Structure formats: structure tokens, C-alpha cells
Amino acid sequence: MAKKQFKAESKRLLDLMINSIYTHQEIFLRELISNASDAIDKLAYLALTDQNVGMNREDFAIDIHADKKLGLLTISDNGIGMSQEELEQNLGTIAKSGSLQFRKELEKDQADVDIIGQFGVGFYSAFMVADTVTVLSKKYGEDQAWMWQSSGADGYTVSPCEKTTVGTDVILKLKPDTDDDKYSRFLEQYELQNLVKKYSDYIRYPIRMEMEKRRQKPKAEGDEEDKEPEWETYTELTTLNSMVPVWQKSKKDVTDEEYDSFYRDKFYDFEKPLAHIPISVEGAVTYKALLYIPARAPYDFYTKDYKKGLQLYSSGVMIMDRCEDLIPDHFRFVRGVVDTSDLSLNISREMLQHNRQLAIISGNLEKKIKQELLNMQKDRREDYEKFFAAFGRQLKFGAVSDYGMHKELLQDLLLFWSAKQEKLITLKEYREAMPEEQKHIYFAAGENRSRLAQLPQYQRLADKGFDVLFMTDEVDEFVPQALRTYEEKDFRNITTDDLDLSTEEEKKAAEAAAADWKDELEFIKTALAGKIVRAEVSADLGKHPVCLVPEGGMSFEMEKYFKRVSPEMAMPVEKVLQINPAHPVMQKVKELITANPDQAKQYLQILYTQGLLLADLPIENAAEYTELICGLMEDRRQDNSDEAQG
């Protein structure tokens, strides 16, 4: 029998098909099963108009058979089969797709049949794992079956053969194992079962294989009751795939328990999700999706190792395990699947040629996810707060990333701690609760709420009945900067910004106090030279004598953040000492500046350190601070003793 050469230009093209297009050897099984499914689709479509086909939908199946002794793996279908001419055209010409041609014919008739194959190269992936590929095929309506056989780029043969049933058998003679590649694993039932589940679980026809199983032998008559049970091995034709995915079913036909069970099985999470989002869209891009909001973050979620993405299917065949383009970073916690036939896949069906369709799908999914989260926030607040504890930081990162591009999308999903209400609230809830006379949204950033509640500025605001949002995540302080305003109210950092609380009379009094303290403020600046850039009078300190505030736009918390994240980029924040001129301690300092400047300097050193403590900044010299306190206590004891003797 004369060997025929492939109609492609050279051996190099087939070598490219086998060694370069596909990144994983296991893909061959997906491709051969998809081809078998297409062949069945063609006969099933023909059966709609040709009663002689004599087969119903439930009669169609794809069978896998592994022969370990001979090293053979066979994938069989009872689809339409191929004639001698079609074998020549489809398998003898690389990149010639019979399925693509069939699809074009269907489109002319406006028929709605899903055909997976479109490039005609998937078949050749078999040569990644096989030395020889044999195809036995009998076309529907013909009496003669044909055998196509090839060992690779050297060519192929086509000859008559015996085959009693319509359809196609693809027989692979697997390559011998090497140190690097274990081809024999594709003959193991668990490996085949796993690959079918991974890539072809939702092929619409049963994918069957004879599976070895064990069962307990029945006890023979007269056996003792306590006799150890005996086991026997048997084989059973088993369907490996689910066929109809849960996302293809109508929502009314699926229970919450079924949705949750699918999530736990598919994404290996022992905890049920907080929400599921079934989606069915017809339009510019037609697709179905099933998304989930997990209840907890994976251990690596906030690391660079975490990979986002949804599982992408095309007509029930998995194309990508994590398609990053389907989900924006701010919703990277969402798990789920998207199934569409409206994709421009590359030749290997492992990647996408361009992302126009994905951009449309991603934009739609983003809206659906946001709406689901808003519904949860409104109707199931406890669940939403559980979600926010796990993923709220990601939403905040999303609000500040890309120069605040997504802030309007995300701002209503954010929660912050209300010092007044003592619970997490949204910005909308803060805004609705604001007294009429309150002009700004106030916030304070720090490591914990108890320290923030001790800030002098907070106590001033609390006395007026104004709420303050306590922000304790590292990213929190950047969020107001990105948002700038919310419902026409600007954000004010109570440790860096003017609180804008003073009346005109109070402002005039502050100006008078500043003038009255002009010389003392200069003394304070000199006494604390190298520690502060200046001293100033403040009306926002309540019952506190002093506090430290940052000079310029960067806060102390930002300084800490950059020191942790990027020490080489961190810039020291200069400090300003604000004083409360009405406080008795400051009145005492003013007296000492004239009467005992050295002791005044000691008092100022202590007050400066107290300012560090209030600002949650490290004490620069704990030993010096302790000695100052002890010295002043000793002086005070001596003064009391002198007074007693006098």
C-alpha cells in the first residue's frame, strides 16, 4: 500500500502542530473527545430530517478503552463517520476542518447546532503522546469502512477495513515511557477519569469507560456470621462526565443546595459560598455564567502568588482554568465559570486571539457582581460584613488603584468603623446621619480604634456630636484621597486637616491667642529644635495641652506605611507641635519661660513626648523621658518639703 504524503508544505508544519501549538500533553484527550462530539452532533442533526438514522439522542455516546498490555488507547464514537474522501481531506490535510465546513453550512440554513472544532489541528495533538495513530471510520449511509494510519510527518495510508457500526475509532499506540515523560499514565483509569472531568465534563454526550470496581462477595450458605467478608473485582461501564452543567439549567430548576454543592466540589472549598450569581445573556456576546462570592479568603489571596480568573468554557469544553481577562482586579475574589461559543480562540484553543468579546463579558459581569454585593449589603448585612472582613481590603485597593478610576463603582461597597455608632457603616449611611451643620466627612487613620479614640481632635468632634470614621487598614488613608468627596462632602483627616469647627468669634480669639503667645511659640520652637519645625496655637485640642501634627500633605500613618513597604522611598514627615493656650499646663509653661527657662524646656520635652504617644509614634529616648519625669517629681517633692518646713 503506497504511503501518501501530507498535503501541507513540509514535515516542519506537522512538527509545529505536535510540539509547539499545545502546551500540555494531556490536551490531546480533550481534542479527540471534542472531535467525537462534533461527529455525533452531525449525525444527530441529520437524524432530525432523516428517519433512517434510527437513533435517538440517548443512543449516542463516546467510549474510551485502555489496553495496558498493548499500550493502546482508543476513543470511539457512534457519530456520522468519514468516507475515504473525507479521511483524505480532513486528516490528510493539516488545518483542514470538516467541522468548520459543517458549521458554515449550518449557518447558511440558520440552524442552531453547537460545533466545537474549527481549525482542524486538534486531531494532530495525538502525536504528542502516540507513535502511531490509526483511525477506523464508517460513514453513515455507506457500506465500506476505511482505515487511516500514520506514524507522523512521514505520511499516511488509507485502506479499506472491516467495521460493523457507523462512527469512528481513534486508536493511539502510546510512546514508551522516558525519564521525563510517563505516557503510560494515559492508560490509567483514574488519570483518564480526571482528564475527562477537567476538560470534557460538560460534553453533551456520555463519555464512557469500563471501570474496575470492588464489591463484597455474598456469604455462602453455612458461612459463619463473624467470618471476614471477601471482596471481588469486577468491571462496569461507567459514565465519566456530568453532561449538563448546572449553569446551563434554568434557575428555577436548581436548588440553593445544588448551587452550593457544585461550588464546593468545583473549587475545593469546605465552606459554602455567601452568594451565587447565575447569569444568562443573549446579545452582542451570548454566554452563560455562574459566579460565586466565597465566604473566606484563600490563604494566599493577598500575596503575589494568588492567581485570579474564572474558568472559561466554549460549548462545554474547558478552554482556560483561570481566565484573568474575565474579572477585574477589584473583584478578583469571585470564583465561577463562563461558557460561551462566541470566542475568537487561537489555533490550539488554549488561549484567546483578542479580547473584544471578553471585554464585553467582563464589563457585564462587573455590574452583576456589584449589584449582588449591594443586595447582600442591604438584605443580609451579617453576611456582607463577613464578606467584607475577608475581601474588603481588596475593594479598597481597587478604589485607590489606577488613579481612582474605579472609585465611583466601588465607593458604595466600602465599610468603615463609625466611632459614634460603634459599628461598620457605609459612606451613604454616614452621610445620611450627618447633622445639618456638619460640613465635612471626618476620618482618622491608625493601627487600632482605641488609640484613635484618644486623639484630642476626635474628642473635640465627639463633643459636637460629629461622627468620625476610624480607619485601621494600611490602605485606608489612601481611600479618602482617591475619593476626594462623597455626595458633595469632602473628606477631612482630623490629624492633618483643619476641622473647620470654629466660629468667627473663636477664630478671632485664636488669632489673639497666637499673637499673645508669639514669643513663647518661638521659644518652644528653639527648645525643641530638631524635633519640630514650628509651634502653633490650636483651638481643636479640647482638654489636651498639646498634640503633634504632620507638616505638609503626608500623615504619620503614611510615613509608617512607606517605611514598611518601601523604605528606600520613605521620606521623614516633619512635626508641628500644636498647643492649647487655655490649658493649665500651658499656662504654667508660659510662666516658666520667663521665670525658669531651663525648667520650661524640661516641661516642653515631656509634653513633646506625650505628643508622640498620642500620635502613636515611637518615643525617641525613653531613658531621657523617664529621667525628666523623675527629676520633675523630685523637684516637686522638694518644693512640698520646703513649703511644709516653712
Stockholm file with secondary structure:
# STOCKHOLM 1.0

chainA/1-646         MAKKQFKAESKRLLDLMINSIYTHQEIFLRELISNASDAIDKLAYLALTDQNVGMNREDFAIDIHADKKLGLLTISDNGIGMSQEELEQNLGTIAKSGSLQFRKELEKDQADVDIIGQFGVGFYSAFMVADTVTVLSKKYGEDQAWMWQSSGADGYTVSPCEKTTVGTDVILKLKPDTDDDKYSRFLEQYELQNLVKKYSDYIRYPIRMEMEKRRQKPKAEGDEEDKEPEWETYTELTTLNSMVPVWQKSKKDVTDEEYDSFYRDKFYDFEKPLAHIPISVEGAVTYKALLYIPARAPYDFYTKDYKKGLQLYSSGVMIMDRCEDLIPDHFRFVRGVVDTSDLSLNISREMLQHNRQLAIISGNLEKKIKQELLNMQKDRREDYEKFFAAFGRQLKFGAVSDYGMHKELLQDLLLFWSAKQEKLITLKEYREAMPEEQKHIYFAAGENRSRLAQLPQYQRLADKGFDVLFMTDEVDEFVPQALRTYEEKDFRNITTDDLDLSTEEEKKAAEAAAADWKDELEFIKTALAGKIVRAEVSADLGKHPVCLVPEGGMSFEMEKYFKRVSPEMAMPVEKVLQINPAHPVMQKVKELITANPDQAKQYLQILYTQGLLLADLPIENAAEYTELICGLMEDRRQDNSDEAQG
#=GR chainA/1-646 SS CCCBCCSSSCHHHHHHHHHTSCSCTTHHHHHHHHHHHHHHHHHHHHHTTCGGGCCCGGGCCEEEEEETTTTEEEEEECSCCCCHHHHHHHHHSTTCCHHHHHHHHHHHTTCCCCCCCCSSCGGGGGGGTEEEEEEEEECTTCSCEEEEEECSTTCEEEEEECCSSSEEEEEEEECCCCSSCCGGGGGSHHHHHHHHHHHSTTCSSCEEEEEEEEEECCCCTTCCTTCCCCEEEEEEEEECCCCSCGGGSCGGGSCHHHHHHHHHHHHTCSSCCSEEEEEEECSSSCEEEEEEECSSCCTTTTSTTCCCCEEEEETTEEEEEEEGGGSCGGGTTCEEEEECSCCCBCTTSSSBSCCHHHHHHHHHHHHHHHHHHHHHHHHCHHHHHHHHHHHHHHHHHHHHGGGGTTHHHHGGGCCEEETTTTEEECHHHHHHHSCTTCCSEEEEECSCHHHHTTCHHHHHHHHTTCCEEEECSTTTTHHHHHHCEETTEEEEETTTSCCCCCCHHHHHHHHHHHHHTHHHHHHHHHHTBTTBSEEEECSCCTTCSEEEEESSSCCHHHHHHHHHHCGGGCCCCCEEEEECTTSHHHHHHHHHHHHCHHHHHHHHHHHHHHHHHHTTCCCSCHHHHHHHHHHHHHHHHHHHHHHHHC
#=GC SS_cons         CCCBCCSSSCHHHHHHHHHTSCSCTTHHHHHHHHHHHHHHHHHHHHHTTCGGGCCCGGGCCEEEEEETTTTEEEEEECSCCCCHHHHHHHHHSTTCCHHHHHHHHHHHTTCCCCCCCCSSCGGGGGGGTEEEEEEEEECTTCSCEEEEEECSTTCEEEEEECCSSSEEEEEEEECCCCSSCCGGGGGSHHHHHHHHHHHSTTCSSCEEEEEEEEEECCCCTTCCTTCCCCEEEEEEEEECCCCSCGGGSCGGGSCHHHHHHHHHHHHTCSSCCSEEEEEEECSSSCEEEEEEECSSCCTTTTSTTCCCCEEEEETTEEEEEEEGGGSCGGGTTCEEEEECSCCCBCTTSSSBSCCHHHHHHHHHHHHHHHHHHHHHHHHCHHHHHHHHHHHHHHHHHHHHGGGGTTHHHHGGGCCEEETTTTEEECHHHHHHHSCTTCCSEEEEECSCHHHHTTCHHHHHHHHTTCCEEEECSTTTTHHHHHHCEETTEEEEETTTSCCCCCCHHHHHHHHHHHHHTHHHHHHHHHHTBTTBSEEEECSCCTTCSEEEEESSSCCHHHHHHHHHHCGGGCCCCCEEEEECTTSHHHHHHHHHHHHCHHHHHHHHHHHHHHHHHHTTCCCSCHHHHHHHHHHHHHHHHHHHHHHHHC
//
